Amino acid sequence: MSEQTWQKFRSSGRPQEGRRRVVAAAAAVVVGVMAMGALAPPAAYASGRPDTVASGRSDSVQQGLNALVHSDGLPAALASVQDRWGHTRTYTAGVGDVASGSEVPVDGQVRIGSNTKVFTAVVVLQLVGEGKIRLDAKVDTYLPGLVRGEGIDGRRITVRQILQQTSGLPNYTNYLGDDVRYFEPRELLDLALQHKADFDPGKKWAYSNTNYVLAGLLVQKVTGRSIAEEIDQRIIKEIGLRHTYFPAPGDATIREPHPKGYYQDAAGAPLVDVTEMDPSWAWSAGGMISTNSDLNGFFTALLGGRLLPPAQLAQMRTTVPAGYPFASGARYGLGLVSTPLSCGGVYWGHGGSFPGYETRGGVTSKGRAANVAVTIQPTDEAAMKHVESVVDTALCGR
């Protein structure tokens, strides 16, 4: 991508690494030079090997995934669609490995990026329901003296504001630099605190991963256990998500069958395999791994009232207008995003970016759920809109 485009994506606030950082992390596994052109489809796939839909029939969702591969040049696309009765169809298109041309694992695991924020927010809101945290209490109530900087004071920032992205805390991912290593959560927070506040608490909305690192630290202080343990016990095991986990410190792998994730420095440049990467830099803001079907199960359980008491779910769904990087008309709740549908109404989800993967999806008020994942972060605005369009198609039932 161009430096201008890269900076746009870095400033979006979704967990991402700097251009040189991504390349350095994957330098040993650069895919051989491929004549990709301006987002041309991978050569192994352009040969005409048929697309796959696990349901056994082609439909509008499959057609949308095929177009993401053939027209937008994405290495692979995966989707899972669940109707209100729990019946699921899974889809794939493209190749799971551009070097070998291997098939995309059906419902393969991917890095889900900022969908992790919803898991973190659910744990915080469960603790609110248990009386251990108050939404409108100041952060300093639980983490005294921790949040201080120029224009930054934890005595002025509420728990609600960090969950709703209205705290004014600067985004630490803008300052990660090129250092490829394990990061402690406190280091991530400290990166942000070296910079001036973006605005006074509650005055604006702006997406910052720092908010959700702080939320993870808050959970750990209140419970005495890691955010990974709390998510595992309170959510993953509670609703039976079999393919979802929070990677352990230093774990750069993806455990189960998965398509490889790629990075491309510029149109026509070689694809870089960035599948294996220490996700500690994203932590409770974006470090988790899951599948499209598990994400459908999570959002269905959440909006169905299985994870939060009614009062806390209502708070989570209380929204303010959200800007970039979300779609026009999107609104941000407490870690949960509502996005308008072309067929009317909205769907509830979040979406996520992580080097090598992009995910979008959620659930409607009628109980239909869909998630789509692709194996490169689209740098072309039209391609990203096409990903979101497949989600819209799936949720509108066309």
TORKOL-4160 file (C-alpha; in steps of 0.2 Angstrom, whole numbers, padded with zeros to 4 digits, m for minus):
398
<pt num="1" X="0000" Y="0000" Z="0000"/>
<pt num="2" X="0005" Y="0018" Z="m0002"/>
<pt num="3" X="0013" Y="0027" Z="0013"/>
<pt num="4" X="m0003" Y="0038" Z="0013"/>
<pt num="5" X="m0015" Y="0024" Z="0013"/>
<pt num="6" X="m0004" Y="0015" Z="0027"/>
<pt num="7" X="m0005" Y="0030" Z="0038"/>
<pt num="8" X="m0024" Y="0031" Z="0035"/>
<pt num="9" X="m0026" Y="0013" Z="0041"/>
<pt num="10" X="m0014" Y="0016" Z="0056"/>
<pt num="11" X="m0024" Y="0031" Z="0061"/>
<pt num="12" X="m0040" Y="0021" Z="0061"/>
<pt num="13" X="m0036" Y="0014" Z="0078"/>
<pt num="14" X="m0040" Y="m0004" Z="0074"/>
<pt num="15" X="m0025" Y="m0015" Z="0080"/>
<pt num="16" X="m0012" Y="m0014" Z="0067"/>
<pt num="17" X="0007" Y="m0014" Z="0066"/>
<pt num="18" X="0018" Y="m0002" Z="0057"/>
<pt num="19" X="0023" Y="m0007" Z="0039"/>
<pt num="20" X="0041" Y="m0011" Z="0043"/>
<pt num="21" X="0036" Y="m0020" Z="0059"/>
<pt num="22" X="0025" Y="m0032" Z="0049"/>
<pt num="23" X="0038" Y="m0035" Z="0036"/>
<pt num="24" X="0051" Y="m0038" Z="0049"/>
<pt num="25" X="0041" Y="m0051" Z="0059"/>
<pt num="26" X="0038" Y="m0061" Z="0043"/>
<pt num="27" X="0054" Y="m0058" Z="0033"/>
<pt num="28" X="0059" Y="m0076" Z="0034"/>
<pt num="29" X="0043" Y="m0082" Z="0026"/>
<pt num="30" X="0040" Y="m0070" Z="0011"/>
<pt num="31" X="0030" Y="m0079" Z="m0002"/>
<pt num="32" X="0039" Y="m0080" Z="m0019"/>
<pt num="33" X="0037" Y="m0065" Z="m0030"/>
<pt num="34" X="0020" Y="m0065" Z="m0039"/>
<pt num="35" X="0014" Y="m0055" Z="m0053"/>
<pt num="36" X="m0001" Y="m0049" Z="m0043"/>
<pt num="37" X="m0004" Y="m0032" Z="m0052"/>
<pt num="38" X="m0017" Y="m0021" Z="m0045"/>
<pt num="39" X="m0025" Y="m0033" Z="m0033"/>
<pt num="40" X="m0026" Y="m0047" Z="m0046"/>
<pt num="41" X="m0032" Y="m0064" Z="m0039"/>
<pt num="42" X="m0018" Y="m0076" Z="m0033"/>
<pt num="43" X="m0011" Y="m0087" Z="m0048"/>
<pt num="44" X="m0015" Y="m0103" Z="m0039"/>
<pt num="45" X="m0033" Y="m0099" Z="m0039"/>
<pt num="46" X="m0035" Y="m0090" Z="m0055"/>
<pt num="47" X="m0033" Y="m0106" Z="m0064"/>
<pt num="48" X="m0051" Y="m0110" Z="m0062"/>
<pt num="49" X="m0052" Y="m0122" Z="m0047"/>
<pt num="50" X="m0070" Y="m0122" Z="m0041"/>
<pt num="51" X="m0075" Y="m0112" Z="m0026"/>
<pt num="52" X="m0082" Y="m0121" Z="m0011"/>
<pt num="53" X="m0098" Y="m0119" Z="m0001"/>
<pt num="54" X="m0099" Y="m0132" Z="0013"/>
<pt num="55" X="m0118" Y="m0131" Z="0011"/>
<pt num="56" X="m0117" Y="m0139" Z="m0006"/>
<pt num="57" X="m0125" Y="m0125" Z="m0016"/>
<pt num="58" X="m0120" Y="m0108" Z="m0023"/>
<pt num="59" X="m0130" Y="m0093" Z="m0017"/>
<pt num="60" X="m0128" Y="m0074" Z="m0015"/>
<pt num="61" X="m0116" Y="m0076" Z="m0001"/>
<pt num="62" X="m0105" Y="m0088" Z="m0011"/>
<pt num="63" X="m0105" Y="m0077" Z="m0026"/>
<pt num="64" X="m0100" Y="m0062" Z="m0014"/>
<pt num="65" X="m0085" Y="m0072" Z="m0008"/>
<pt num="66" X="m0080" Y="m0078" Z="m0026"/>
<pt num="67" X="m0080" Y="m0059" Z="m0031"/>
<pt num="68" X="m0069" Y="m0055" Z="m0016"/>
<pt num="69" X="m0056" Y="m0067" Z="m0023"/>
<pt num="70" X="m0058" Y="m0065" Z="m0042"/>
<pt num="71" X="m0062" Y="m0047" Z="m0043"/>
<pt num="72" X="m0054" Y="m0039" Z="m0027"/>
<pt num="73" X="m0039" Y="m0051" Z="m0027"/>
<pt num="74" X="m0040" Y="m0057" Z="m0009"/>
<pt num="75" X="m0031" Y="m0073" Z="m0006"/>
<pt num="76" X="m0046" Y="m0081" Z="0003"/>
<pt num="77" X="m0063" Y="m0077" Z="0010"/>
<pt num="78" X="m0073" Y="m0087" Z="0023"/>
<pt num="79" X="m0091" Y="m0085" Z="0029"/>
<pt num="80" X="m0103" Y="m0093" Z="0041"/>
<pt num="81" X="m0121" Y="m0089" Z="0041"/>
<pt num="82" X="m0133" Y="m0094" Z="0055"/>
<pt num="83" X="m0152" Y="m0093" Z="0054"/>
<pt num="84" X="m0164" Y="m0089" Z="0068"/>
<pt num="85" X="m0166" Y="m0107" Z="0072"/>
<pt num="86" X="m0148" Y="m0111" Z="0073"/>
<pt num="87" X="m0145" Y="m0119" Z="0056"/>
<pt num="88" X="m0128" Y="m0114" Z="0049"/>
<pt num="89" X="m0120" Y="m0114" Z="0032"/>
<pt num="90" X="m0101" Y="m0111" Z="0030"/>
<pt num="91" X="m0093" Y="m0105" Z="0014"/>
<pt num="92" X="m0075" Y="m0103" Z="0007"/>
<pt num="93" X="m0067" Y="m0096" Z="m0008"/>
<pt num="94" X="m0049" Y="m0094" Z="m0014"/>
<pt num="95" X="m0034" Y="m0103" Z="m0007"/>
<pt num="96" X="m0028" Y="m0106" Z="0011"/>
<pt num="97" X="m0010" Y="m0105" Z="0006"/>
<pt num="98" X="m0005" Y="m0095" Z="m0010"/>
<pt num="99" X="0011" Y="m0105" Z="m0012"/>
<pt num="100" X="0004" Y="m0122" Z="m0012"/>
<pt num="101" X="m0013" Y="m0118" Z="m0018"/>
<pt num="102" X="m0021" Y="m0129" Z="m0004"/>
<pt num="103" X="m0039" Y="m0127" Z="0000"/>
<pt num="104" X="m0046" Y="m0115" Z="0013"/>
<pt num="105" X="m0051" Y="m0125" Z="0029"/>
<pt num="106" X="m0070" Y="m0124" Z="0031"/>
<pt num="107" X="m0073" Y="m0113" Z="0046"/>
<pt num="108" X="m0055" Y="m0111" Z="0049"/>
<pt num="109" X="m0048" Y="m0101" Z="0063"/>
<pt num="110" X="m0043" Y="m0083" Z="0061"/>
<pt num="111" X="m0036" Y="m0069" Z="0071"/>
<pt num="112" X="m0052" Y="m0059" Z="0075"/>
<pt num="113" X="m0044" Y="m0042" Z="0080"/>
<pt num="114" X="m0055" Y="m0030" Z="0088"/>
<pt num="115" X="m0069" Y="m0042" Z="0090"/>
<pt num="116" X="m0059" Y="m0046" Z="0106"/>
<pt num="117" X="m0065" Y="m0029" Z="0113"/>
<pt num="118" X="m0083" Y="m0036" Z="0114"/>
<pt num="119" X="m0077" Y="m0051" Z="0125"/>
<pt num="120" X="m0067" Y="m0039" Z="0136"/>
<pt num="121" X="m0082" Y="m0027" Z="0138"/>
<pt num="122" X="m0094" Y="m0042" Z="0142"/>
<pt num="123" X="m0082" Y="m0047" Z="0157"/>
<pt num="124" X="m0082" Y="m0029" Z="0163"/>
<pt num="125" X="m0101" Y="m0028" Z="0162"/>
<pt num="126" X="m0103" Y="m0045" Z="0171"/>
<pt num="127" X="m0093" Y="m0037" Z="0185"/>
<pt num="128" X="m0104" Y="m0022" Z="0185"/>
<pt num="129" X="m0119" Y="m0034" Z="0187"/>
<pt num="130" X="m0110" Y="m0042" Z="0202"/>
<pt num="131" X="m0108" Y="m0026" Z="0210"/>
<pt num="132" X="m0089" Y="m0026" Z="0209"/>
<pt num="133" X="m0087" Y="m0012" Z="0196"/>
<pt num="134" X="m0098" Y="0004" Z="0194"/>
<pt num="135" X="m0099" Y="0010" Z="0176"/>
<pt num="136" X="m0099" Y="0029" Z="0181"/>
<pt num="137" X="m0085" Y="0027" Z="0194"/>
<pt num="138" X="m0068" Y="0034" Z="0190"/>
<pt num="139" X="m0055" Y="0023" Z="0183"/>
<pt num="140" X="m0044" Y="0029" Z="0198"/>
<pt num="141" X="m0056" Y="0020" Z="0210"/>
<pt num="142" X="m0049" Y="0003" Z="0204"/>
<pt num="143" X="m0032" Y="0008" Z="0197"/>
<pt num="144" X="m0027" Y="0022" Z="0208"/>
<pt num="145" X="m0013" Y="0033" Z="0201"/>
<pt num="146" X="m0010" Y="0022" Z="0186"/>
<pt num="147" X="m0018" Y="0034" Z="0172"/>
<pt num="148" X="m0008" Y="0050" Z="0172"/>
<pt num="149" X="m0001" Y="0061" Z="0158"/>
<pt num="150" X="m0003" Y="0077" Z="0149"/>
<pt num="151" X="m0021" Y="0081" Z="0150"/>
<pt num="152" X="m0024" Y="0063" Z="0156"/>
<pt num="153" X="m0031" Y="0059" Z="0173"/>
<pt num="154" X="m0039" Y="0043" Z="0179"/>
<pt num="155" X="m0048" Y="0053" Z="0192"/>
<pt num="156" X="m0058" Y="0061" Z="0178"/>
<pt num="157" X="m0061" Y="0046" Z="0166"/>
<pt num="158" X="m0075" Y="0034" Z="0170"/>
<pt num="159" X="m0077" Y="0016" Z="0166"/>
<pt num="160" X="m0091" Y="0019" Z="0155"/>
<pt num="161" X="m0080" Y="0031" Z="0145"/>
<pt num="162" X="m0066" Y="0019" Z="0142"/>
<pt num="163" X="m0079" Y="0006" Z="0136"/>
<pt num="164" X="m0088" Y="0018" Z="0124"/>
<pt num="165" X="m0072" Y="0026" Z="0117"/>
<pt num="166" X="m0075" Y="0043" Z="0124"/>
<pt num="167" X="m0061" Y="0044" Z="0136"/>
<pt num="168" X="m0049" Y="0055" Z="0126"/>
<pt num="169" X="m0035" Y="0043" Z="0129"/>
<pt num="170" X="m0022" Y="0043" Z="0114"/>
<pt num="171" X="m0021" Y="0027" Z="0104"/>
<pt num="172" X="m0005" Y="0017" Z="0109"/>
<pt num="173" X="m0005" Y="0008" Z="0092"/>
<pt num="174" X="0000" Y="0024" Z="0083"/>
<pt num="175" X="0017" Y="0023" Z="0093"/>
<pt num="176" X="0022" Y="0005" Z="0093"/>
<pt num="177" X="0036" Y="0008" Z="0080"/>
<pt num="178" X="0046" Y="m0007" Z="0073"/>
<pt num="179" X="0051" Y="m0016" Z="0089"/>
<pt num="180" X="0046" Y="m0035" Z="0086"/>
<pt num="181" X="0044" Y="m0042" Z="0104"/>
<pt num="182" X="0033" Y="m0047" Z="0118"/>
<pt num="183" X="0024" Y="m0032" Z="0126"/>
<pt num="184" X="0017" Y="m0032" Z="0143"/>
<pt num="185" X="0000" Y="m0023" Z="0145"/>
<pt num="186" X="0007" Y="m0009" Z="0156"/>
<pt num="187" X="0020" Y="m0005" Z="0142"/>
<pt num="188" X="0006" Y="m0003" Z="0130"/>
<pt num="189" X="m0003" Y="0009" Z="0142"/>
<pt num="190" X="0013" Y="0018" Z="0145"/>
<pt num="191" X="0016" Y="0021" Z="0127"/>
<pt num="192" X="m0001" Y="0030" Z="0126"/>
<pt num="193" X="0002" Y="0040" Z="0142"/>
<pt num="194" X="0018" Y="0048" Z="0134"/>
<pt num="195" X="0007" Y="0058" Z="0123"/>
<pt num="196" X="m0006" Y="0072" Z="0126"/>
<pt num="197" X="m0024" Y="0068" Z="0128"/>
<pt num="198" X="m0035" Y="0068" Z="0112"/>
<pt num="199" X="m0049" Y="0078" Z="0121"/>
<pt num="200" X="m0057" Y="0080" Z="0138"/>
<pt num="201" X="m0066" Y="0064" Z="0144"/>
<pt num="202" X="m0084" Y="0063" Z="0137"/>
<pt num="203" X="m0082" Y="0077" Z="0125"/>
<pt num="204" X="m0080" Y="0067" Z="0109"/>
<pt num="205" X="m0079" Y="0050" Z="0102"/>
<pt num="206" X="m0063" Y="0043" Z="0095"/>
<pt num="207" X="m0057" Y="0025" Z="0093"/>
<pt num="208" X="m0042" Y="0020" Z="0104"/>
<pt num="209" X="m0036" Y="0003" Z="0108"/>
<pt num="210" X="m0029" Y="0010" Z="0124"/>
<pt num="211" X="m0046" Y="0010" Z="0131"/>
<pt num="212" X="m0047" Y="m0008" Z="0130"/>
<pt num="213" X="m0030" Y="m0012" Z="0137"/>
<pt num="214" X="m0035" Y="m0001" Z="0152"/>
<pt num="215" X="m0051" Y="m0012" Z="0153"/>
<pt num="216" X="m0041" Y="m0028" Z="0153"/>
<pt num="217" X="m0030" Y="m0021" Z="0167"/>
<pt num="218" X="m0046" Y="m0016" Z="0177"/>
<pt num="219" X="m0053" Y="m0033" Z="0176"/>
<pt num="220" X="m0036" Y="m0040" Z="0182"/>
<pt num="221" X="m0036" Y="m0029" Z="0197"/>
<pt num="222" X="m0054" Y="m0032" Z="0202"/>
<pt num="223" X="m0053" Y="m0051" Z="0200"/>
<pt num="224" X="m0035" Y="m0055" Z="0204"/>
<pt num="225" X="m0035" Y="m0066" Z="0188"/>
<pt num="226" X="m0029" Y="m0063" Z="0170"/>
<pt num="227" X="m0041" Y="m0056" Z="0157"/>
<pt num="228" X="m0038" Y="m0072" Z="0147"/>
<pt num="229" X="m0044" Y="m0083" Z="0162"/>
<pt num="230" X="m0059" Y="m0072" Z="0165"/>
<pt num="231" X="m0064" Y="m0073" Z="0146"/>
<pt num="232" X="m0061" Y="m0091" Z="0146"/>
<pt num="233" X="m0072" Y="m0095" Z="0161"/>
<pt num="234" X="m0085" Y="m0082" Z="0160"/>
<pt num="235" X="m0088" Y="m0083" Z="0141"/>
<pt num="236" X="m0079" Y="m0097" Z="0131"/>
<pt num="237" X="m0083" Y="m0111" Z="0142"/>
<pt num="238" X="m0100" Y="m0104" Z="0148"/>
<pt num="239" X="m0107" Y="m0104" Z="0130"/>
<pt num="240" X="m0097" Y="m0118" Z="0123"/>
<pt num="241" X="m0086" Y="m0109" Z="0110"/>
<pt num="242" X="m0075" Y="m0124" Z="0105"/>
<pt num="243" X="m0063" Y="m0115" Z="0093"/>
<pt num="244" X="m0060" Y="m0098" Z="0102"/>
<pt num="245" X="m0046" Y="m0093" Z="0114"/>
<pt num="246" X="m0035" Y="m0080" Z="0120"/>
<pt num="247" X="m0017" Y="m0084" Z="0116"/>
<pt num="248" X="m0005" Y="m0087" Z="0130"/>
<pt num="249" X="0010" Y="m0075" Z="0132"/>
<pt num="250" X="0023" Y="m0079" Z="0118"/>
<pt num="251" X="0011" Y="m0090" Z="0108"/>
<pt num="252" X="0013" Y="m0084" Z="0090"/>
<pt num="253" X="0004" Y="m0099" Z="0082"/>
<pt num="254" X="m0014" Y="m0103" Z="0077"/>
<pt num="255" X="m0019" Y="m0119" Z="0085"/>
<pt num="256" X="m0032" Y="m0127" Z="0073"/>
<pt num="257" X="m0034" Y="m0128" Z="0054"/>
<pt num="258" X="m0033" Y="m0110" Z="0047"/>
<pt num="259" X="m0030" Y="m0101" Z="0031"/>
<pt num="260" X="m0013" Y="m0092" Z="0031"/>
<pt num="261" X="m0014" Y="m0073" Z="0033"/>
<pt num="262" X="m0005" Y="m0061" Z="0021"/>
<pt num="263" X="0002" Y="m0043" Z="0020"/>
<pt num="264" X="0006" Y="m0034" Z="0004"/>
<pt num="265" X="0017" Y="m0019" Z="0005"/>
<pt num="266" X="0010" Y="m0011" Z="m0011"/>
<pt num="267" X="0001" Y="m0017" Z="m0027"/>
<pt num="268" X="0012" Y="m0029" Z="m0036"/>
<pt num="269" X="0023" Y="m0032" Z="m0022"/>
<pt num="270" X="0026" Y="m0050" Z="m0015"/>
<pt num="271" X="0013" Y="m0057" Z="m0002"/>
<pt num="272" X="0021" Y="m0059" Z="0015"/>
<pt num="273" X="0015" Y="m0073" Z="0026"/>
<pt num="274" X="0011" Y="m0065" Z="0043"/>
<pt num="275" X="0001" Y="m0079" Z="0050"/>
<pt num="276" X="0012" Y="m0082" Z="0065"/>
<pt num="277" X="0015" Y="m0067" Z="0076"/>
<pt num="278" X="0015" Y="m0063" Z="0094"/>
<pt num="279" X="m0001" Y="m0054" Z="0097"/>
<pt num="280" X="0004" Y="m0047" Z="0114"/>
<pt num="281" X="0004" Y="m0029" Z="0106"/>
<pt num="282" X="m0015" Y="m0031" Z="0104"/>
<pt num="283" X="m0019" Y="m0040" Z="0120"/>
<pt num="284" X="m0037" Y="m0037" Z="0127"/>
<pt num="285" X="m0040" Y="m0024" Z="0113"/>
<pt num="286" X="m0037" Y="m0037" Z="0099"/>
<pt num="287" X="m0027" Y="m0053" Z="0102"/>
<pt num="288" X="m0040" Y="m0067" Z="0101"/>
<pt num="289" X="m0042" Y="m0081" Z="0089"/>
<pt num="290" X="m0059" Y="m0089" Z="0084"/>
<pt num="291" X="m0069" Y="m0095" Z="0069"/>
<pt num="292" X="m0084" Y="m0087" Z="0060"/>
<pt num="293" X="m0096" Y="m0100" Z="0067"/>
<pt num="294" X="m0090" Y="m0097" Z="0085"/>
<pt num="295" X="m0092" Y="m0078" Z="0083"/>
<pt num="296" X="m0109" Y="m0081" Z="0077"/>
<pt num="297" X="m0112" Y="m0091" Z="0092"/>
<pt num="298" X="m0105" Y="m0078" Z="0103"/>
<pt num="299" X="m0115" Y="m0063" Z="0097"/>
<pt num="300" X="m0131" Y="m0074" Z="0096"/>
<pt num="301" X="m0128" Y="m0078" Z="0115"/>
<pt num="302" X="m0124" Y="m0060" Z="0120"/>
<pt num="303" X="m0139" Y="m0052" Z="0111"/>
<pt num="304" X="m0150" Y="m0066" Z="0117"/>
<pt num="305" X="m0146" Y="m0062" Z="0135"/>
<pt num="306" X="m0136" Y="m0077" Z="0140"/>
<pt num="307" X="m0120" Y="m0068" Z="0145"/>
<pt num="308" X="m0127" Y="m0052" Z="0153"/>
<pt num="309" X="m0142" Y="m0047" Z="0164"/>
<pt num="310" X="m0155" Y="m0036" Z="0156"/>
<pt num="311" X="m0149" Y="m0020" Z="0164"/>
<pt num="312" X="m0131" Y="m0023" Z="0158"/>
<pt num="313" X="m0136" Y="m0028" Z="0141"/>
<pt num="314" X="m0146" Y="m0012" Z="0139"/>
<pt num="315" X="m0131" Y="m0002" Z="0144"/>
<pt num="316" X="m0120" Y="m0011" Z="0132"/>
<pt num="317" X="m0133" Y="m0007" Z="0118"/>
<pt num="318" X="m0134" Y="0012" Z="0123"/>
<pt num="319" X="m0125" Y="0020" Z="0109"/>
<pt num="320" X="m0117" Y="0036" Z="0103"/>
<pt num="321" X="m0113" Y="0041" Z="0085"/>
<pt num="322" X="m0096" Y="0032" Z="0079"/>
<pt num="323" X="m0085" Y="0038" Z="0065"/>
<pt num="324" X="m0070" Y="0031" Z="0056"/>
<pt num="325" X="m0066" Y="0016" Z="0055"/>
<pt num="326" X="m0084" Y="0011" Z="0055"/>
<pt num="327" X="m0097" Y="0012" Z="0041"/>
<pt num="328" X="m0109" Y="0027" Z="0039"/>
<pt num="329" X="m0122" Y="0027" Z="0052"/>
<pt num="330" X="m0114" Y="0015" Z="0064"/>
<pt num="331" X="m0116" Y="0019" Z="0083"/>
<pt num="332" X="m0104" Y="0013" Z="0097"/>
<pt num="333" X="m0111" Y="0006" Z="0113"/>
<pt num="334" X="m0100" Y="m0002" Z="0127"/>
<pt num="335" X="m0089" Y="m0012" Z="0116"/>
<pt num="336" X="m0104" Y="m0016" Z="0104"/>
<pt num="337" X="m0107" Y="m0008" Z="0087"/>
<pt num="338" X="m0124" Y="m0006" Z="0078"/>
<pt num="339" X="m0123" Y="m0005" Z="0059"/>
<pt num="340" X="m0137" Y="m0001" Z="0047"/>
<pt num="341" X="m0143" Y="m0014" Z="0035"/>
<pt num="342" X="m0149" Y="m0011" Z="0018"/>
<pt num="343" X="m0165" Y="m0021" Z="0021"/>
<pt num="344" X="m0169" Y="m0010" Z="0036"/>
<pt num="345" X="m0164" Y="m0011" Z="0055"/>
<pt num="346" X="m0147" Y="m0014" Z="0061"/>
<pt num="347" X="m0135" Y="m0028" Z="0066"/>
<pt num="348" X="m0125" Y="m0029" Z="0082"/>
<pt num="349" X="m0107" Y="m0034" Z="0081"/>
<pt num="350" X="m0090" Y="m0026" Z="0080"/>
<pt num="351" X="m0077" Y="m0032" Z="0067"/>
<pt num="352" X="m0059" Y="m0033" Z="0068"/>
<pt num="353" X="m0042" Y="m0030" Z="0059"/>
<pt num="354" X="m0026" Y="m0039" Z="0063"/>
<pt num="355" X="m0011" Y="m0041" Z="0051"/>
<pt num="356" X="m0016" Y="m0055" Z="0039"/>
<pt num="357" X="m0035" Y="m0055" Z="0043"/>
<pt num="358" X="m0050" Y="m0044" Z="0042"/>
<pt num="359" X="m0067" Y="m0050" Z="0050"/>
<pt num="360" X="m0084" Y="m0042" Z="0049"/>
<pt num="361" X="m0101" Y="m0048" Z="0055"/>
<pt num="362" X="m0114" Y="m0049" Z="0069"/>
<pt num="363" X="m0132" Y="m0053" Z="0073"/>
<pt num="364" X="m0149" Y="m0045" Z="0069"/>
<pt num="365" X="m0164" Y="m0042" Z="0081"/>
<pt num="366" X="m0172" Y="m0057" Z="0072"/>
<pt num="367" X="m0158" Y="m0069" Z="0077"/>
<pt num="368" X="m0149" Y="m0071" Z="0060"/>
<pt num="369" X="m0130" Y="m0070" Z="0062"/>
<pt num="370" X="m0116" Y="m0069" Z="0049"/>
<pt num="371" X="m0097" Y="m0067" Z="0050"/>
<pt num="372" X="m0085" Y="m0065" Z="0035"/>
<pt num="373" X="m0066" Y="m0066" Z="0036"/>
<pt num="374" X="m0053" Y="m0063" Z="0023"/>
<pt num="375" X="m0035" Y="m0067" Z="0024"/>
<pt num="376" X="m0027" Y="m0050" Z="0020"/>
<pt num="377" X="m0032" Y="m0032" Z="0026"/>
<pt num="378" X="m0039" Y="m0024" Z="0011"/>
<pt num="379" X="m0031" Y="m0007" Z="0008"/>
<pt num="380" X="m0043" Y="m0003" Z="m0006"/>
<pt num="381" X="m0058" Y="0006" Z="0000"/>
<pt num="382" X="m0069" Y="m0003" Z="m0013"/>
<pt num="383" X="m0063" Y="m0020" Z="m0007"/>
<pt num="384" X="m0067" Y="m0016" Z="0011"/>
<pt num="385" X="m0085" Y="m0011" Z="0006"/>
<pt num="386" X="m0087" Y="m0027" Z="m0004"/>
<pt num="387" X="m0083" Y="m0037" Z="0012"/>
<pt num="388" X="m0096" Y="m0027" Z="0022"/>
<pt num="389" X="m0108" Y="m0030" Z="0007"/>
<pt num="390" X="m0107" Y="m0048" Z="0009"/>
<pt num="391" X="m0111" Y="m0047" Z="0027"/>
<pt num="392" X="m0126" Y="m0036" Z="0023"/>
<pt num="393" X="m0132" Y="m0049" Z="0010"/>
<pt num="394" X="m0130" Y="m0063" Z="0022"/>
<pt num="395" X="m0140" Y="m0054" Z="0036"/>
<pt num="396" X="m0153" Y="m0048" Z="0024"/>
<pt num="397" X="m0156" Y="m0066" Z="0019"/>
<pt num="398" X="m0155" Y="m0062" Z="0000"/>
